[in-house]
Amino acid sequence: MTRADAARRLDIDPSTLRRWEAAGVVPATADAGWNDDALAQARVVARLRDRGHTLAQIRRATESGRLAFAFIEDLFPSAGRGYTLEEMAEQCDLEVALVERVITTLGFGTREHFDGDDLQLLRYVAAVLAAGFPLVALLQLVRVYGQALAQVADAEVRLFHLYVHEPLIRDGVPGVEIAEEMEGLARELLPLASPVMDHVHQRFLSHFLEQDIVGHMEAELSGSPSDLGRLRVAIAFADLAGYTRMTEEQGDEEAVGAVERFVESIESTLPDDARIIKTIGDGVMVVGSDPGALTDWAVGFQARRVERPLPRIGLHRGEALYRDGDYFGRDVNQAARIAARAAGGEVLVTRQVVDAAGPHLDFERIGEVRLKGFSEVTEVFAASRAEDD
């Protein structure tokens, strides 16, 4: 493409590109023509200029290898012609409003033009709806996909930067060599990402399908099926007592390391029917289908824990509203409040958990407490192993 073509795609004046070439912040391509690598670099320069960085600052960053990113254009080639929202909706036989909602729910943001990959994505969505999958469920699933894969992509980029890009810069490798090495490594690694994620997805899909079948059977046996969109679950919150003080005394890195070890130890010991839903600072939210098994885990986890600060764990059983891969509602809030009442090393539970737990556990009645945000009192118990167990 010519300099004028590149300027048009960047929405800047051709004289600006000429000035950037003279300053050495983009490749001088007047004779050979502009290519995708040069255009990618010019995009970043434009963004940096918008944020107030000088050409001298950008040139130093380019020479040091901090802007060694041009390989991205080669790894993610253009998907062909552009489409408007209306054109995609017409080709997929979907309402324009629905197409826009799917795009924004995925987290792609609003744009005027879309490419062939976007169109193919919408065709998949249309096929799912045509097969009979409810729209309300599809939109939730789309949001989960967008949020989860955005987190995956963010981690890939940041870890690549921290453990590949930055070490090369610190070693004084020239910018051109950094770009070449990063391109070679990324070209080898990128094709592996999708097979790894596909395998992990299939394994977990099989696991949760089995759990769902068991849950349906138990709901039938209980004779009290939940309302649409709600699930009967056991909920646990666990965090590290005294974590804030630890950050002050030992520093952020040591404190974060303690949280990482804490979360890893939870992940490796949870019962099969339970999983971590999310991490919240130094704590985690865990959901399972069997309150007895989750209580067994909590008591055993505390008994084995030797590293300080000690965890505090609260459990409750109830109904939760399931939305976008997360759990909401009064019973979720109640479990969180119970955990906040616990001291380091304690497991506190509600009456609903006591009634579902096995005889090999002891429950010491703490009393009826008024939890923050709840008008009625809650009966709270401290769980431990039975004396003769």
GUDO-939997 format. One record per residue (C-alpha): residue in three letters; x negated, y negated, z negated. Coordinates in nm, 2 decimals. Example, Ala and Ser with C-alpha at 12.3 -4.5 7.8 and 13.67 -1.06 7.14 Angstrom:
<sezas>
> residu  x  y  z
> ALA  -1.23  0.45  -0.78
> SER  -1.37  0.11  -0.71
</sezas>
This chain:
<sezas>
> residu  x  y  z
> MET  0.00  0.00  0.00
> THR  -0.11  -0.36  0.05
> ARG  -0.17  -0.61  -0.23
> ALA  0.16  -0.77  -0.14
> ASP  0.33  -0.43  -0.18
> ALA  0.17  -0.37  -0.51
> ALA  0.26  -0.72  -0.63
> ARG  0.62  -0.66  -0.53
> ARG  0.64  -0.33  -0.73
> LEU  0.49  -0.51  -1.03
> ASP  0.71  -0.81  -0.99
> ILE  0.41  -1.05  -1.00
> ASP  0.25  -1.29  -0.75
> PRO  -0.02  -1.14  -0.51
> SER  -0.25  -1.42  -0.62
> THR  -0.23  -1.29  -0.97
> LEU  -0.35  -0.95  -0.85
> ARG  -0.63  -1.11  -0.66
> ARG  -0.74  -1.29  -0.98
> TRP  -0.73  -0.96  -1.17
> GLU  -0.95  -0.80  -0.91
> ALA  -1.20  -1.08  -0.94
> ALA  -1.20  -1.04  -1.32
> GLY  -1.27  -0.67  -1.29
> VAL  -0.96  -0.55  -1.48
> VAL  -0.82  -0.37  -1.18
> PRO  -1.01  -0.20  -0.89
> ALA  -1.10  -0.43  -0.60
> THR  -0.89  -0.26  -0.33
> ALA  -0.83  -0.53  -0.08
> ASP  -1.01  -0.35  0.19
> ALA  -0.91  0.01  0.12
> GLY  -0.55  -0.07  0.01
> TRP  -0.38  -0.02  -0.32
> ASN  -0.32  0.34  -0.45
> ASP  -0.12  0.48  -0.74
> ASP  -0.42  0.48  -0.98
> ALA  -0.48  0.11  -0.92
> LEU  -0.11  0.04  -0.96
> ALA  -0.10  0.22  -1.29
> GLN  -0.38  0.02  -1.42
> ALA  -0.23  -0.30  -1.30
> ARG  0.10  -0.22  -1.49
> VAL  -0.09  -0.19  -1.81
> VAL  -0.28  -0.51  -1.74
> ALA  0.05  -0.68  -1.68
> ARG  0.19  -0.56  -2.01
> LEU  -0.12  -0.66  -2.20
> ARG  -0.11  -1.01  -2.04
> ASP  0.26  -1.04  -2.15
> ARG  0.15  -0.97  -2.50
> GLY  -0.11  -1.24  -2.50
> HIS  -0.44  -1.06  -2.43
> THR  -0.70  -1.24  -2.22
> LEU  -0.86  -1.10  -1.91
> ALA  -1.19  -1.09  -2.09
> GLN  -1.04  -0.87  -2.36
> ILE  -0.88  -0.64  -2.11
> ARG  -1.21  -0.61  -1.91
> ARG  -1.40  -0.51  -2.23
> ALA  -1.13  -0.25  -2.31
> THR  -1.15  -0.12  -1.95
> GLU  -1.53  -0.09  -1.96
> SER  -1.52  0.09  -2.29
> GLY  -1.27  0.35  -2.16
> ARG  -0.98  0.24  -2.38
> LEU  -0.76  0.20  -2.07
> ALA  -0.86  0.53  -1.91
> PHE  -0.51  0.64  -1.82
> ALA  -0.50  0.63  -1.44
> PHE  -0.48  1.01  -1.42
> ILE  -0.12  0.99  -1.54
> GLU  -0.01  0.88  -1.19
> ASP  -0.16  1.19  -1.04
> LEU  -0.02  1.43  -1.30
> PHE  0.33  1.28  -1.27
> PRO  0.39  1.22  -0.89
> SER  0.68  1.02  -0.77
> ALA  1.00  1.22  -0.74
> GLY  1.10  1.07  -0.41
> ARG  1.36  0.80  -0.32
> GLY  1.54  0.59  -0.57
> TYR  1.91  0.62  -0.66
> THR  2.15  0.39  -0.83
> LEU  2.37  0.50  -1.12
> GLU  2.67  0.49  -0.89
> GLU  2.50  0.71  -0.62
> MET  2.40  0.97  -0.88
> ALA  2.76  0.98  -1.02
> GLU  2.90  1.02  -0.67
> GLN  2.66  1.31  -0.58
> CYS  2.73  1.49  -0.91
> ASP  3.11  1.42  -0.91
> LEU  3.09  1.26  -1.25
> GLU  3.22  0.93  -1.38
> VAL  2.97  0.65  -1.38
> ALA  3.04  0.58  -1.75
> LEU  2.96  0.94  -1.83
> VAL  2.64  0.94  -1.63
> GLU  2.53  0.62  -1.81
> ARG  2.61  0.77  -2.14
> VAL  2.41  1.08  -2.08
> ILE  2.11  0.88  -1.96
> THR  2.12  0.65  -2.27
> THR  2.19  0.94  -2.51
> LEU  1.88  1.12  -2.38
> GLY  1.69  0.80  -2.48
> PHE  1.59  0.70  -2.12
> GLY  1.72  0.35  -2.16
> THR  1.90  0.14  -1.90
> ARG  1.75  0.11  -1.56
> GLU  1.87  0.00  -1.22
> HIS  1.71  0.28  -1.01
> PHE  1.65  0.65  -1.08
> ASP  1.45  0.92  -0.90
> GLY  1.52  1.26  -0.76
> ASP  1.43  1.43  -1.09
> ASP  1.70  1.22  -1.27
> LEU  1.95  1.32  -1.00
> GLN  1.86  1.69  -1.05
> LEU  1.90  1.65  -1.43
> LEU  2.25  1.51  -1.38
> ARG  2.34  1.80  -1.15
> TYR  2.25  2.04  -1.44
> VAL  2.47  1.84  -1.67
> ALA  2.76  1.86  -1.42
> ALA  2.71  2.24  -1.39
> VAL  2.73  2.28  -1.77
> LEU  3.05  2.08  -1.79
> ALA  3.19  2.28  -1.49
> ALA  3.12  2.60  -1.67
> GLY  3.35  2.49  -1.95
> PHE  3.12  2.36  -2.22
> PRO  3.30  2.09  -2.42
> LEU  3.18  1.73  -2.35
> VAL  3.16  1.64  -2.72
> ALA  2.92  1.93  -2.78
> LEU  2.72  1.86  -2.47
> LEU  2.66  1.50  -2.57
> GLN  2.53  1.61  -2.91
> LEU  2.31  1.87  -2.74
> VAL  2.17  1.61  -2.50
> ARG  2.09  1.38  -2.79
> VAL  1.91  1.66  -2.97
> TYR  1.71  1.74  -2.66
> GLY  1.61  1.38  -2.61
> GLN  1.51  1.32  -2.97
> ALA  1.32  1.65  -3.01
> LEU  1.13  1.63  -2.68
> ALA  1.05  1.26  -2.74
> GLN  0.89  1.37  -3.06
> VAL  0.70  1.64  -2.88
> ALA  0.57  1.41  -2.61
> ASP  0.48  1.14  -2.87
> ALA  0.28  1.40  -3.06
> GLU  0.10  1.52  -2.75
> VAL  -0.01  1.17  -2.65
> ARG  -0.11  1.06  -2.99
> LEU  -0.31  1.38  -3.07
> PHE  -0.48  1.37  -2.73
> HIS  -0.57  1.01  -2.81
> LEU  -0.70  1.08  -3.16
> TYR  -0.89  1.39  -3.09
> VAL  -1.01  1.35  -2.73
> HIS  -1.00  0.99  -2.62
> GLU  -1.13  0.82  -2.94
> PRO  -1.43  1.06  -2.98
> LEU  -1.54  0.99  -2.62
> ILE  -1.52  0.62  -2.69
> ARG  -1.72  0.65  -3.01
> ASP  -1.98  0.86  -2.83
> GLY  -2.04  0.57  -2.59
> VAL  -1.93  0.76  -2.28
> PRO  -1.87  0.51  -1.99
> GLY  -1.52  0.43  -1.90
> VAL  -1.52  0.60  -1.56
> GLU  -1.65  0.93  -1.71
> ILE  -1.39  0.91  -1.99
> ALA  -1.12  0.88  -1.73
> GLU  -1.26  1.18  -1.53
> GLU  -1.29  1.40  -1.84
> MET  -0.95  1.31  -1.97
> GLU  -0.79  1.38  -1.63
> GLY  -0.96  1.72  -1.60
> LEU  -0.85  1.83  -1.95
> ALA  -0.50  1.70  -1.91
> ARG  -0.47  1.87  -1.57
> GLU  -0.55  2.20  -1.74
> LEU  -0.33  2.15  -2.05
> LEU  -0.02  2.00  -1.90
> PRO  0.10  2.31  -1.71
> LEU  0.07  2.51  -2.04
> ALA  0.31  2.29  -2.23
> SER  0.64  2.40  -2.06
> PRO  0.57  2.78  -2.10
> VAL  0.48  2.74  -2.46
> MET  0.79  2.54  -2.54
> ASP  1.01  2.78  -2.34
> HIS  0.87  3.08  -2.53
> VAL  0.93  2.90  -2.87
> HIS  1.28  2.80  -2.76
> GLN  1.37  3.16  -2.66
> ARG  1.24  3.30  -2.99
> PHE  1.43  3.05  -3.20
> LEU  1.75  3.09  -2.99
> SER  1.75  3.46  -3.05
> HIS  1.69  3.40  -3.42
> PHE  1.97  3.15  -3.47
> LEU  2.21  3.35  -3.25
> GLU  2.17  3.64  -3.50
> GLN  2.22  3.41  -3.79
> ASP  2.53  3.27  -3.64
> ILE  2.68  3.61  -3.59
> VAL  2.62  3.69  -3.96
> GLY  2.77  3.36  -4.06
> HIS  3.09  3.42  -3.86
> MET  3.13  3.76  -4.03
> GLU  3.08  3.61  -4.38
> ALA  3.33  3.33  -4.30
> GLU  3.59  3.59  -4.20
> LEU  3.53  3.79  -4.52
> SER  3.56  3.48  -4.74
> GLY  3.90  3.41  -4.59
> SER  3.82  3.03  -4.59
> PRO  3.70  2.93  -4.24
> SER  3.56  2.57  -4.22
> ASP  3.72  2.29  -4.02
> LEU  3.61  2.22  -3.67
> GLY  3.26  2.06  -3.67
> ARG  3.19  2.17  -4.03
> LEU  2.97  2.45  -4.16
> ARG  2.96  2.61  -4.50
> VAL  2.60  2.60  -4.60
> ALA  2.35  2.60  -4.89
> ILE  2.15  2.28  -4.90
> ALA  1.82  2.21  -5.08
> PHE  1.62  1.90  -5.11
> ALA  1.26  1.92  -5.23
> ASP  1.00  1.66  -5.28
> LEU  0.68  1.59  -5.48
> ALA  0.73  1.43  -5.82
> GLY  0.48  1.15  -5.87
> TYR  0.39  1.12  -5.51
> THR  0.39  0.74  -5.51
> ARG  0.15  0.74  -5.80
> MET  -0.07  0.98  -5.62
> THR  -0.10  0.75  -5.32
> GLU  -0.22  0.47  -5.56
> GLU  -0.47  0.69  -5.74
> GLN  -0.61  0.90  -5.46
> GLY  -0.54  0.71  -5.14
> ASP  -0.31  0.77  -4.84
> GLU  -0.52  1.04  -4.67
> GLU  -0.53  1.27  -4.98
> ALA  -0.16  1.21  -5.05
> VAL  -0.06  1.29  -4.69
> GLY  -0.28  1.60  -4.70
> ALA  -0.09  1.71  -5.01
> VAL  0.25  1.66  -4.83
> GLU  0.13  1.86  -4.53
> ARG  0.02  2.15  -4.75
> PHE  0.35  2.12  -4.94
> VAL  0.56  2.13  -4.62
> GLU  0.35  2.42  -4.47
> SER  0.40  2.62  -4.79
> ILE  0.78  2.57  -4.77
> GLU  0.79  2.67  -4.40
> SER  0.59  2.99  -4.46
> THR  0.80  3.11  -4.76
> LEU  1.16  3.02  -4.67
> PRO  1.41  3.31  -4.63
> ASP  1.50  3.41  -4.27
> ASP  1.84  3.23  -4.28
> ALA  1.70  2.90  -4.39
> ARG  1.50  2.63  -4.22
> ILE  1.37  2.28  -4.27
> ILE  1.61  2.03  -4.10
> LYS  1.40  1.73  -4.15
> THR  1.12  1.58  -4.35
> ILE  1.18  1.26  -4.54
> GLY  0.86  1.10  -4.66
> ASP  0.71  1.34  -4.91
> GLY  1.03  1.55  -4.92
> VAL  1.22  1.80  -4.70
> MET  1.58  1.89  -4.65
> VAL  1.65  2.27  -4.61
> VAL  1.97  2.44  -4.50
> GLY  2.05  2.80  -4.52
> SER  2.36  3.03  -4.51
> ASP  2.29  3.23  -4.83
> PRO  2.28  3.02  -5.15
> GLY  2.15  3.32  -5.35
> ALA  1.86  3.37  -5.12
> LEU  1.78  3.00  -5.12
> THR  1.79  2.99  -5.50
> ASP  1.56  3.29  -5.52
> TRP  1.32  3.11  -5.29
> ALA  1.33  2.79  -5.49
> VAL  1.26  2.96  -5.82
> GLY  0.99  3.18  -5.68
> PHE  0.83  2.88  -5.50
> GLN  0.81  2.68  -5.82
> ALA  0.66  2.98  -6.01
> ARG  0.38  3.02  -5.75
> ARG  0.31  2.65  -5.72
> VAL  -0.02  2.55  -5.88
> GLU  -0.12  2.24  -5.68
> ARG  -0.02  1.90  -5.82
> PRO  0.19  1.70  -5.80
> LEU  0.46  1.96  -5.87
> PRO  0.78  1.97  -5.66
> ARG  1.13  1.91  -5.78
> ILE  1.41  2.10  -5.61
> GLY  1.79  2.05  -5.61
> LEU  2.04  2.29  -5.45
> HIS  2.41  2.27  -5.38
> ARG  2.66  2.48  -5.18
> GLY  2.94  2.32  -4.98
> GLU  3.06  2.21  -4.64
> ALA  2.86  1.98  -4.41
> LEU  2.95  1.80  -4.10
> TYR  2.72  1.92  -3.82
> ARG  2.62  1.64  -3.57
> ASP  2.32  1.62  -3.33
> GLY  2.12  1.90  -3.50
> ASP  2.16  1.74  -3.85
> TYR  2.39  1.78  -4.15
> PHE  2.60  1.51  -4.30
> GLY  2.86  1.45  -4.57
> ARG  2.94  1.44  -4.93
> ASP  2.80  1.78  -5.02
> VAL  2.47  1.69  -4.85
> ASN  2.45  1.37  -5.05
> GLN  2.53  1.57  -5.37
> ALA  2.23  1.81  -5.31
> ALA  2.00  1.51  -5.27
> ARG  2.13  1.35  -5.59
> ILE  2.07  1.68  -5.78
> ALA  1.71  1.69  -5.66
> ALA  1.65  1.33  -5.77
> ARG  1.76  1.44  -6.12
> ALA  1.50  1.72  -6.14
> ALA  1.16  1.69  -6.30
> GLY  0.84  1.83  -6.15
> GLY  0.85  2.21  -6.15
> GLU  1.23  2.22  -6.20
> VAL  1.50  2.38  -5.99
> LEU  1.84  2.22  -6.06
> VAL  2.16  2.36  -5.90
> THR  2.54  2.31  -5.91
> ARG  2.81  2.54  -6.03
> GLN  2.88  2.64  -5.67
> VAL  2.53  2.78  -5.65
> VAL  2.55  2.96  -5.98
> ASP  2.86  3.14  -5.88
> ALA  2.70  3.27  -5.56
> ALA  2.36  3.37  -5.71
> GLY  2.25  3.71  -5.83
> PRO  2.22  3.84  -6.19
> HIS  1.84  3.84  -6.18
> LEU  1.84  3.46  -6.23
> ASP  1.90  3.27  -6.54
> PHE  2.09  2.94  -6.54
> GLU  2.06  2.70  -6.83
> ARG  2.35  2.46  -6.84
> ILE  2.22  2.10  -6.85
> GLY  2.56  1.95  -6.88
> GLU  2.80  1.73  -6.68
> VAL  2.62  1.44  -6.52
> ARG  2.75  1.15  -6.32
> LEU  2.55  1.13  -6.00
> LYS  2.49  0.80  -5.82
> GLY  2.77  0.73  -5.57
> PHE  3.01  1.00  -5.71
> SER  3.31  0.91  -5.92
> GLU  3.35  1.25  -6.08
> VAL  3.10  1.44  -6.30
> THR  2.89  1.73  -6.16
> GLU  2.80  2.04  -6.37
> VAL  2.42  2.09  -6.34
> PHE  2.21  2.40  -6.43
> ALA  1.84  2.47  -6.44
> ALA  1.75  2.79  -6.25
> SER  1.48  3.03  -6.36
> ARG  1.39  3.40  -6.35
> ALA  1.58  3.62  -6.59
> GLU  1.38  3.73  -6.89
> ASP  1.39  4.10  -6.81
> ASP  1.34  4.06  -6.44
</sezas>
